[in-house]
């Protein structure tokens, strides 16, 4: 009902649900939008414009992952979660931050930029865009022409890091963001993207009169099928960290586990950038991640490798298609694009859909409960969970 086969259908479902909810809808057309393929970042604001508390949700910054984020946002609107908000609390849904990537089943935008590595304060500052080792493996991850040998070669490199107990280092080099190779994966660009500038403008125009807001960025990928995580980047012992843990407790297991994102591990990510920009106004913020990986791919030695492999193969196939432009390379790219799509969102799996939406309902229930309590001058306190999370992070 809420999941869609493509961006066009997802956008129409989102707008229909927003209209049903009586939302104030806005449209930010992408530069490549046309009569044949409309591309836009849409927003749906529900509640009083003068409300002092706001819940913001986002989807589609990683393009193809918008499949999941869009479905969740559409459900939140269609099932009227906003009706549970206090009169001084509103809700803003930002749909398809990277509409070109979503529409074309790619993670990156039209310029090959990974938007969730593009939130760099100053591209002229070498400290912000320094290479951390990507050059060592660049030609192995995106070779000139991918074949089976490349897959085996990349896996051998992965195994070498594993033998040295350095898998975290491999993942950091491969996925944390690089700014020197435009044809490589997780390329953060050399300037601010359309998506980045648009979403910052939307947040600014909707929070200037707010006392505080929470920020929820919906993703899919690395967790097990049917599992969810809430990853945040707040400082240890900060009020925002306490708010996260109090709202979405780790030990209950009924909603999700909580985790921690370091801006030094995922550089140029949107969440860290907004957290620093709005530190005085953000009650809490995080990435709500819905798992899509099989058990053996979500844990242990293969954790993360399958996603890296799919991203790399799709990226390489797209490069070949752009360079050669023939039917064969177009078919090859679409094949790898389809495999990437089903890696991050196995939408043919009805049970996965049901579990994902169930978790999202529970998650938003707690998000609404928290912001309502703030609106009423209350503070939800579950200190027993806080020490448990800190032990896991230390």
C-alpha positions in Angstrom: 0.0 0.0 0.0 2.7 2.5 1.0 5.7 1.1 -0.9 6.1 2.1 -4.6 7.8 0.6 -7.6 9.5 3.9 -8.6 10.0 7.5 -7.7 7.0 8.8 -9.7 4.6 6.5 -7.9 6.1 7.3 -4.5 5.9 11.0 -5.1 2.2 10.8 -6.1 1.4 8.7 -3.0 3.2 11.1 -0.7 1.4 14.1 -2.2 -2.0 12.3 -2.0 -1.4 11.5 1.7 -0.3 15.0 2.4 -3.4 16.5 0.8 -5.6 14.1 2.8 -3.8 15.2 6.0 -4.5 18.9 5.1 -0.8 19.6 4.9 0.7 22.8 3.6 2.6 21.4 0.6 5.6 23.0 -1.2 7.5 21.9 -4.2 11.2 22.6 -5.1 11.8 21.6 -8.7 15.1 20.0 -9.6 17.1 21.7 -12.4 16.6 18.6 -14.6 12.9 18.3 -14.0 10.9 18.1 -17.3 7.4 17.4 -18.6 8.4 13.8 -19.2 10.1 13.3 -15.8 9.1 15.6 -13.0 11.8 15.8 -10.3 11.2 17.7 -7.1 11.9 17.8 -3.4 8.4 18.2 -1.8 7.5 19.1 1.7 4.4 18.6 3.8 3.8 20.7 6.9 1.1 19.6 9.2 0.0 21.8 12.2 0.1 25.4 13.3 2.8 27.4 11.5 3.3 29.3 14.8 3.8 26.1 16.9 7.0 26.3 18.9 7.9 22.6 18.6 8.5 20.7 15.4 9.2 17.1 14.3 11.1 17.0 11.0 11.4 13.9 8.9 13.5 13.4 5.8 13.8 10.8 3.1 15.8 10.0 0.0 19.1 11.7 0.7 20.8 8.5 -0.5 18.6 8.5 -3.6 17.5 4.9 -4.1 17.0 4.5 -0.3 14.1 6.9 -0.7 12.0 3.8 -1.5 11.8 3.1 2.2 11.8 6.6 3.5 9.0 7.7 1.2 6.8 4.7 2.2 7.3 5.5 5.9 6.6 9.2 5.5 3.5 8.4 3.4 2.3 6.1 6.1 2.9 8.6 8.9 0.7 11.1 6.9 -2.0 8.7 5.8 -2.5 7.2 9.2 -2.8 10.7 10.7 0.0 10.6 13.3 -0.2 14.4 13.3 -3.6 14.1 15.0 -1.9 13.0 18.1 0.2 16.2 18.3 -0.4 18.9 20.9 -1.6 22.2 19.4 1.9 23.7 20.0 3.6 20.9 18.1 3.8 20.6 14.3 5.3 18.1 11.8 7.3 18.7 8.6 8.1 15.9 6.1 10.8 16.6 3.5 10.4 14.1 0.7 13.1 12.9 -1.7 16.1 15.1 -0.9 17.9 13.6 -3.9 15.0 13.2 -6.4 17.3 12.5 -9.4 19.1 9.7 -7.6 15.8 8.2 -6.4 14.2 8.4 -9.9 17.2 6.8 -11.6 17.8 4.1 -9.0 21.2 5.6 -8.0 22.6 6.6 -4.6 24.3 9.7 -6.0 22.9 12.8 -7.7 23.1 13.9 -11.3 26.8 14.9 -10.9 27.9 11.7 -9.2 28.0 13.4 -5.8 27.0 11.5 -2.7 24.7 14.0 -1.1 25.2 12.5 2.3 28.9 13.3 2.1 28.3 16.8 0.6 27.6 18.6 3.9 31.1 20.1 4.1 31.4 23.5 5.8 34.2 24.7 3.6 35.4 22.9 0.5 38.4 25.3 0.2 39.7 24.0 3.6 41.9 21.0 3.0 41.2 19.7 6.4 37.5 19.2 5.5 38.2 17.2 2.3 41.5 15.5 2.9 41.9 12.0 1.4 42.0 9.3 4.1 43.3 6.4 2.0 40.7 6.0 -0.7 43.4 6.3 -3.4 44.8 3.0 -2.2 41.8 1.0 -3.4 40.1 3.4 -5.9 41.0 1.3 -9.0 39.8 -1.9 -7.3 36.5 -0.5 -6.2 35.6 1.3 -9.5 37.7 -0.4 -12.3 37.5 0.6 -16.0 35.5 -2.6 -16.8 34.1 -4.7 -14.0 34.3 -8.5 -14.3 34.4 -11.5 -11.9 38.1 -11.0 -11.3 37.4 -7.5 -9.9 34.9 -8.9 -7.4 37.4 -11.6 -6.2 40.1 -9.0 -6.0 38.0 -6.6 -3.9 37.1 -9.5 -1.6 40.8 -10.4 -1.3 41.5 -6.9 -0.2 38.6 -7.1 2.3 40.0 -10.4 3.7 43.5 -8.9 4.1 42.0 -6.1 6.3 40.0 -8.8 8.1 43.2 -10.8 8.8 44.8 -7.8 10.4 41.6 -7.1 12.4 41.2 -3.8 10.5 37.7 -4.2 8.9 36.6 -0.9 10.4 39.5 0.8 8.7 38.5 -0.8 5.3 34.9 0.4 5.7 36.1 3.9 6.7 38.4 4.2 3.7 35.7 2.9 1.3 32.6 4.6 2.7 33.4 7.6 4.9 33.5 10.0 2.0 36.3 11.0 -0.4 36.8 14.3 -2.3 39.5 13.5 -4.8 38.0 11.0 -7.2 34.8 12.2 -9.0 34.4 8.7 -10.6 34.7 6.9 -7.3 32.1 5.9 -4.8 31.0 8.0 -1.8 32.4 11.1 -3.6 31.5 14.2 -1.6 32.0 16.7 -4.5 33.9 19.9 -4.7 31.0 22.3 -4.0 27.6 22.3 -2.4 24.9 20.4 -4.3 21.4 21.5 -5.2 20.0 19.0 -2.7 22.1 20.3 0.1 21.3 24.0 -0.5 17.6 23.2 -0.9 17.2 21.2 2.3 19.1 23.7 4.4 16.8 26.4 3.0 13.7 24.4 3.9 14.9 23.7 7.4 15.9 27.4 8.0 12.5 28.7 6.8 10.6 26.3 8.9 12.5 26.5 12.2 13.3 30.3 12.5 10.3 30.7 14.9 10.6 27.4 16.7 11.8 26.9 20.2 13.1 23.4 19.4 12.8 20.6 16.9 13.6 16.9 16.5 15.2 15.6 13.3 14.6 12.1 11.9 16.4 11.0 8.7 14.9 7.7 7.3 17.3 5.2 5.7 17.6 1.5 4.9 20.5 -0.9 4.5 23.0 -2.2 7.0 20.8 -3.8 9.8 19.2 -7.2 9.6 15.9 -7.6 7.9 13.1 -6.7 10.3 15.5 -4.8 12.6 15.8 -1.0 13.1 18.4 1.3 14.6 18.5 4.9 15.6 21.9 6.4 15.0 22.8 9.8 16.5 25.8 12.1 16.7 25.2 14.1 19.9 28.1 14.6 22.4 28.4 12.2 25.3 26.4 13.2 28.3 24.7 16.1 26.4 21.1 16.9 26.9 20.4 15.9 23.3 21.9 12.5 23.9 19.8 12.0 27.0 16.7 13.0 24.9 17.5 10.3 22.3 18.0 7.6 24.9 14.9 8.6 26.9 12.8 8.7 23.8 14.0 5.6 22.0 15.4 3.3 24.7 18.0 0.7 23.7 17.2 -2.1 26.1 13.5 -2.5 25.5 13.9 -4.1 22.0 10.4 -3.2 21.1 11.4 -0.4 18.7 15.0 -0.2 17.8 18.5 0.0 19.2 20.4 3.2 19.5 23.9 3.9 18.2 26.4 6.6 17.5 27.6 8.3 14.3 30.9 10.2 14.4 31.4 13.0 11.9 35.0 11.7 11.7 33.8 8.3 10.4 31.1 9.6 8.0 32.4 12.9 6.8 30.1 15.5 5.2 26.9 13.8 6.5 23.8 15.8 6.8 22.9 14.9 10.4 26.2 16.1 11.9 26.1 19.3 9.9 22.6 20.2 11.0 23.3 19.2 14.6 26.2 21.6 14.7 24.2 24.4 13.0 21.2 24.1 15.2 22.7 22.9 18.5 20.6 25.3 20.5 17.4 24.3 18.9 17.7 20.6 18.1 16.1 18.6 20.9 17.6 15.5 19.3 18.3 14.1 15.8 19.3 10.9 14.2 19.1 8.4 11.4 16.2 5.9 11.6 17.6 2.9 9.8 15.4 0.1 8.6 17.4 -3.1 8.1 17.4 -4.9 4.7 20.3 -7.3 5.0 20.2 -11.1 5.4 21.7 -12.4 8.7 25.1 -13.4 7.2 25.5 -10.0 5.5 24.4 -7.9 8.5 26.8 -9.4 11.0 30.3 -10.8 11.3 32.9 -10.8 8.6 30.6 -9.8 5.7 29.0 -6.9 7.6 28.8 -4.0 5.1 30.7 -5.7 2.3 27.6 -6.6 0.3 26.4 -3.0 0.3 29.8 -1.7 -0.7 30.0 -4.3 -3.5 26.6 -3.4 -4.9 27.3 0.3 -4.8 30.7 -0.2 -6.5 29.3 -2.5 -9.2 26.4 -0.1 -10.0 28.8 2.9 -10.0 31.2 1.1 -12.4 28.4 0.0 -14.7 27.0 3.5 -14.9 30.4 4.9 -15.7 30.8 2.3 -18.6 27.4 3.3 -19.9 28.1 7.0 -19.8 31.5 6.4 -21.6 30.2 4.0 -24.3 26.5 4.7 -24.5 25.6 1.4 -26.2 22.7 -0.9 -25.5 24.8 -3.6 -23.9 26.3 -1.3 -21.2 22.8 0.2 -20.6 21.5 -3.2 -19.9 24.4 -4.0 -17.6 23.9 -0.8 -15.6 20.2 -1.5 -15.2 21.0 -5.0 -14.0 23.3 -3.7 -11.3 21.0 -0.9 -10.5 18.2 -3.4 -9.9 20.5 -5.5 -7.6 21.4 -2.4 -5.6 17.7 -1.5 -5.3 16.8 -4.9 -3.9 19.8 -4.8 -1.5 18.7 -1.6 0.2 14.9 -2.2 -0.2 13.7 -5.8 -0.8 10.2 -4.6 -1.6 9.1 -7.9 -3.1 9.3 -9.3 0.4 5.8 -8.6 1.9 6.9 -9.7 5.4 9.7 -7.2 5.3 7.3 -4.5 4.4 5.0 -5.3 7.2 7.8 -5.5 9.8 9.4 -2.2 8.6 6.1 -0.3 8.8 5.3 -1.7 12.2 8.6 -0.6 13.5 8.1 2.9 12.0 4.7 3.2 13.6 6.2 2.5 17.1 9.1 4.8 16.4 6.9 7.8 15.5 4.6 7.1 18.5 7.6 7.7 20.8 8.7 10.7 18.8 5.3 12.3 19.1 5.1 11.4 22.8 8.5 13.1 23.4 7.7 16.3 21.6 4.2 16.6 23.3 5.9 16.2 26.6 8.3 19.1 25.8 5.4 21.2 24.6 3.8 20.7 28.0 7.0 21.5 29.9 7.6 17.9 30.9 10.6 15.7 30.5 10.4 11.9 29.9 13.0 10.3 32.2 14.2 6.7 31.8 17.7 7.0 33.4 18.0 3.2 33.7 18.5 3.1 29.9 21.1 5.9 29.8 23.9 4.2 31.7 23.4 1.0 29.5 23.8 3.0 26.3 26.9 4.8 27.6 28.5 1.5 28.6 28.0 0.2 25.1 29.6 3.3 23.6 32.6 3.5 25.9 
